[in-house]
Amino acid sequence: MLKYPLLFLLIAIIAGIFGFAGIVHAAAGIAKVLFVLFVILFIASFFFGRRSKSSGY
């Protein structure tokens, strides 16, 4: 699930090594947004994905 934020983070690091500042900022921004989105989805699935004991599962 965190494959895409890590991919964009890796792109940002590689672009930073080679000195492409514009690509670094864009890829790092995308990685931050995707990471926050996945954390929010994880928390939501943790709370809403649980089943009650009385449901028979």
N, CA, C and O atoms as a GROMACS GRO file, in nm:
protein
  228
    1MET      N    1   0.083  -0.119   0.000
    1MET     CA    2   0.000   0.000   0.000
    1MET      C    3   0.087   0.125   0.000
    1MET      O    4   0.049   0.228  -0.057
    2LEU      N    5   0.200   0.116   0.062
    2LEU     CA    6   0.288   0.232   0.067
    2LEU      C    7   0.393   0.227  -0.044
    2LEU      O    8   0.496   0.294  -0.037
    3LYS      N    9   0.366   0.150  -0.146
    3LYS     CA   10   0.462   0.136  -0.255
    3LYS      C   11   0.477   0.267  -0.333
    3LYS      O   12   0.589   0.306  -0.366
    4TYR      N   13   0.368   0.336  -0.362
    4TYR     CA   14   0.375   0.457  -0.442
    4TYR      C   15   0.441   0.574  -0.369
    4TYR      O   16   0.523   0.643  -0.429
    5PRO      N   17   0.409   0.600  -0.241
    5PRO     CA   18   0.484   0.708  -0.173
    5PRO      C   19   0.633   0.678  -0.164
    5PRO      O   20   0.715   0.770  -0.178
    6LEU      N   21   0.669   0.552  -0.142
    6LEU     CA   22   0.811   0.518  -0.137
    6LEU      C   23   0.876   0.533  -0.274
    6LEU      O   24   0.992   0.572  -0.283
    7LEU      N   25   0.802   0.501  -0.380
    7LEU     CA   26   0.854   0.519  -0.516
    7LEU      C   27   0.880   0.666  -0.545
    7LEU      O   28   0.986   0.701  -0.598
    8PHE      N   29   0.786   0.754  -0.511
    8PHE     CA   30   0.805   0.896  -0.536
    8PHE      C   31   0.915   0.954  -0.446
    8PHE      O   32   0.986   1.046  -0.487
    9LEU      N   33   0.929   0.901  -0.324
    9LEU     CA   34   1.039   0.943  -0.238
    9LEU      C   35   1.172   0.904  -0.299
    9LEU      O   36   1.267   0.983  -0.297
   10LEU      N   37   1.182   0.784  -0.353
   10LEU     CA   38   1.303   0.740  -0.419
   10LEU      C   39   1.335   0.827  -0.541
   10LEU      O   40   1.450   0.862  -0.564
   11ILE      N   41   1.232   0.860  -0.618
   11ILE     CA   42   1.252   0.949  -0.734
   11ILE      C   43   1.303   1.085  -0.687
   11ILE      O   44   1.391   1.143  -0.750
   12ALA      N   45   1.248   1.136  -0.578
   12ALA     CA   46   1.292   1.265  -0.526
   12ALA      C   47   1.438   1.260  -0.480
   12ALA      O   48   1.513   1.354  -0.503
   13ILE      N   49   1.477   1.150  -0.416
   13ILE     CA   50   1.616   1.138  -0.370
   13ILE      C   51   1.711   1.130  -0.489
   13ILE      O   52   1.815   1.196  -0.490
   14ILE      N   53   1.677   1.049  -0.587
   14ILE     CA   54   1.763   1.035  -0.704
   14ILE      C   55   1.772   1.167  -0.781
   14ILE      O   56   1.880   1.205  -0.826
   15ALA      N   57   1.659   1.236  -0.796
   15ALA     CA   58   1.662   1.364  -0.865
   15ALA      C   59   1.741   1.468  -0.786
   15ALA      O   60   1.806   1.554  -0.845
   16GLY      N   61   1.736   1.459  -0.653
   16GLY     CA   62   1.814   1.551  -0.571
   16GLY      C   63   1.964   1.528  -0.586
   16GLY      O   64   2.042   1.623  -0.585
   17ILE      N   65   2.002   1.402  -0.599
   17ILE     CA   66   2.144   1.370  -0.619
   17ILE      C   67   2.194   1.430  -0.750
   17ILE      O   68   2.306   1.481  -0.756
   18PHE      N   69   2.112   1.424  -0.854
   18PHE     CA   70   2.153   1.477  -0.983
   18PHE      C   71   2.125   1.626  -0.999
   18PHE      O   72   2.164   1.684  -1.101
   19GLY      N   73   2.060   1.690  -0.903
   19GLY     CA   74   2.041   1.834  -0.904
   19GLY      C   75   1.919   1.887  -0.976
   19GLY      O   76   1.917   2.003  -1.016
   20PHE      N   77   1.817   1.805  -0.993
   20PHE     CA   78   1.694   1.850  -1.057
   20PHE      C   79   1.597   1.898  -0.949
   20PHE      O   80   1.517   1.820  -0.898
   21ALA      N   81   1.604   2.026  -0.915
   21ALA     CA   82   1.528   2.079  -0.802
   21ALA      C   83   1.376   2.075  -0.825
   21ALA      O   84   1.301   2.046  -0.732
   22GLY      N   85   1.332   2.102  -0.945
   22GLY     CA   86   1.189   2.102  -0.974
   22GLY      C   87   1.127   1.964  -0.958
   22GLY      O   88   1.017   1.950  -0.903
   23ILE      N   89   1.197   1.864  -1.006
   23ILE     CA   90   1.148   1.727  -0.994
   23ILE      C   91   1.148   1.683  -0.849
   23ILE      O   92   1.059   1.610  -0.805
   24VAL      N   93   1.250   1.727  -0.774
   24VAL     CA   94   1.257   1.691  -0.632
   24VAL      C   95   1.136   1.741  -0.557
   24VAL      O   96   1.074   1.667  -0.481
   25HIS      N   97   1.101   1.867  -0.579
   25HIS     CA   98   0.987   1.925  -0.507
   25HIS      C   99   0.855   1.860  -0.548
   25HIS      O  100   0.769   1.836  -0.464
   26ALA      N  101   0.840   1.831  -0.675
   26ALA     CA  102   0.717   1.769  -0.722
   26ALA      C  103   0.703   1.626  -0.668
   26ALA      O  104   0.597   1.589  -0.617
   27ALA      N  105   0.808   1.547  -0.679
   27ALA     CA  106   0.801   1.409  -0.634
   27ALA      C  107   0.787   1.400  -0.482
   27ALA      O  108   0.714   1.315  -0.431
   28ALA      N  109   0.855   1.487  -0.409
   28ALA     CA  110   0.843   1.487  -0.263
   28ALA      C  111   0.702   1.529  -0.221
   28ALA      O  112   0.646   1.474  -0.126
   29GLY      N  113   0.644   1.624  -0.290
   29GLY     CA  114   0.507   1.666  -0.260
   29GLY      C  115   0.406   1.555  -0.285
   29GLY      O  116   0.315   1.534  -0.205
   30ILE      N  117   0.423   1.485  -0.396
   30ILE     CA  118   0.333   1.374  -0.426
   30ILE      C  119   0.349   1.264  -0.322
   30ILE      O  120   0.250   1.204  -0.279
   31ALA      N  121   0.473   1.236  -0.283
   31ALA     CA  122   0.496   1.132  -0.182
   31ALA      C  123   0.431   1.169  -0.050
   31ALA      O  124   0.374   1.083   0.017
   32LYS      N  125   0.439   1.295  -0.010
   32LYS     CA  126   0.377   1.338   0.116
   32LYS      C  127   0.225   1.322   0.110
   32LYS      O  128   0.164   1.272   0.205
   33VAL      N  129   0.166   1.365   0.000
   33VAL     CA  130   0.020   1.356  -0.014
   33VAL      C  131  -0.026   1.211  -0.012
   33VAL      O  132  -0.122   1.177   0.057
   34LEU      N  133   0.043   1.124  -0.086
   34LEU     CA  134   0.004   0.984  -0.089
   34LEU      C  135   0.024   0.917   0.047
   34LEU      O  136  -0.058   0.835   0.087
   35PHE      N  137   0.130   0.952   0.117
   35PHE     CA  138   0.154   0.894   0.249
   35PHE      C  139   0.043   0.933   0.346
   35PHE      O  140  -0.008   0.847   0.418
   36VAL      N  141   0.005   1.059   0.348
   36VAL     CA  142  -0.103   1.104   0.437
   36VAL      C  143  -0.235   1.038   0.398
   36VAL      O  144  -0.312   0.999   0.486
   37LEU      N  145  -0.261   1.026   0.270
   37LEU     CA  146  -0.383   0.962   0.224
   37LEU      C  147  -0.389   0.816   0.269
   37LEU      O  148  -0.493   0.770   0.316
   38PHE      N  149  -0.278   0.743   0.255
   38PHE     CA  150  -0.277   0.604   0.296
   38PHE      C  151  -0.287   0.588   0.447
   38PHE      O  152  -0.345   0.491   0.495
   39VAL      N  153  -0.230   0.680   0.522
   39VAL     CA  154  -0.243   0.674   0.668
   39VAL      C  155  -0.388   0.696   0.709
   39VAL      O  156  -0.439   0.627   0.798
   40ILE      N  157  -0.455   0.791   0.646
   40ILE     CA  158  -0.596   0.817   0.676
   40ILE      C  159  -0.682   0.696   0.639
   40ILE      O  160  -0.771   0.659   0.715
   41LEU      N  161  -0.655   0.635   0.524
   41LEU     CA  162  -0.730   0.516   0.485
   41LEU      C  163  -0.703   0.398   0.579
   41LEU      O  164  -0.794   0.321   0.608
   42PHE      N  165  -0.580   0.385   0.627
   42PHE     CA  166  -0.549   0.279   0.723
   42PHE      C  167  -0.626   0.298   0.853
   42PHE      O  168  -0.682   0.202   0.906
   43ILE      N  169  -0.628   0.420   0.904
   43ILE     CA  170  -0.700   0.447   1.028
   43ILE      C  171  -0.850   0.423   1.010
   43ILE      O  172  -0.915   0.367   1.098
   44ALA      N  173  -0.904   0.467   0.897
   44ALA     CA  174  -1.047   0.446   0.872
   44ALA      C  175  -1.079   0.298   0.860
   44ALA      O  176  -1.181   0.253   0.913
   45SER      N  177  -0.995   0.222   0.792
   45SER     CA  178  -1.023   0.079   0.780
   45SER      C  179  -1.003   0.007   0.912
   45SER      O  180  -1.068  -0.095   0.936
   46PHE      N  181  -0.917   0.057   0.997
   46PHE     CA  182  -0.898  -0.004   1.129
   46PHE      C  183  -1.024   0.011   1.213
   46PHE      O  184  -1.065  -0.083   1.280
   47PHE      N  185  -1.086   0.130   1.210
   47PHE     CA  186  -1.204   0.152   1.293
   47PHE      C  187  -1.331   0.097   1.230
   47PHE      O  188  -1.414   0.040   1.301
   48PHE      N  189  -1.349   0.112   1.100
   48PHE     CA  190  -1.473   0.070   1.037
   48PHE      C  191  -1.468  -0.072   0.983
   48PHE      O  192  -1.571  -0.126   0.945
   49GLY      N  193  -1.352  -0.134   0.979
   49GLY     CA  194  -1.339  -0.268   0.925
   49GLY      C  195  -1.361  -0.376   1.027
   49GLY      O  196  -1.371  -0.493   0.991
   50ARG      N  197  -1.368  -0.340   1.155
   50ARG     CA  198  -1.388  -0.441   1.258
   50ARG      C  199  -1.533  -0.488   1.260
   50ARG      O  200  -1.625  -0.412   1.230
   51ARG      N  201  -1.550  -0.613   1.296
   51ARG     CA  202  -1.685  -0.668   1.308
   51ARG      C  203  -1.716  -0.691   1.454
   51ARG      O  204  -1.627  -0.717   1.535
   52SER      N  205  -1.844  -0.680   1.489
   52SER     CA  206  -1.884  -0.702   1.626
   52SER      C  207  -1.889  -0.852   1.655
   52SER      O  208  -1.900  -0.933   1.564
   53LYS      N  209  -1.880  -0.887   1.782
   53LYS     CA  210  -1.881  -1.028   1.821
   53LYS      C  211  -2.018  -1.091   1.800
   53LYS      O  212  -2.026  -1.213   1.784
   54SER      N  213  -2.123  -1.014   1.799
   54SER     CA  214  -2.257  -1.069   1.786
   54SER      C  215  -2.296  -1.097   1.641
   54SER      O  216  -2.404  -1.149   1.616
   55SER      N  217  -2.210  -1.064   1.545
   55SER     CA  218  -2.247  -1.084   1.405
   55SER      C  219  -2.226  -1.229   1.359
   55SER      O  220  -2.265  -1.264   1.248
   56GLY      N  221  -2.164  -1.313   1.441
   56GLY     CA  222  -2.148  -1.451   1.406
   56GLY      C  223  -2.018  -1.485   1.336
   56GLY      O  224  -2.001  -1.598   1.291
   57TYR      N  225  -1.927  -1.392   1.324
   57TYR     CA  226  -1.798  -1.419   1.257
   57TYR      C  227  -1.691  -1.445   1.357
   57TYR      O  228  -1.576  -1.469   1.320
   0.00000   0.00000   0.00000
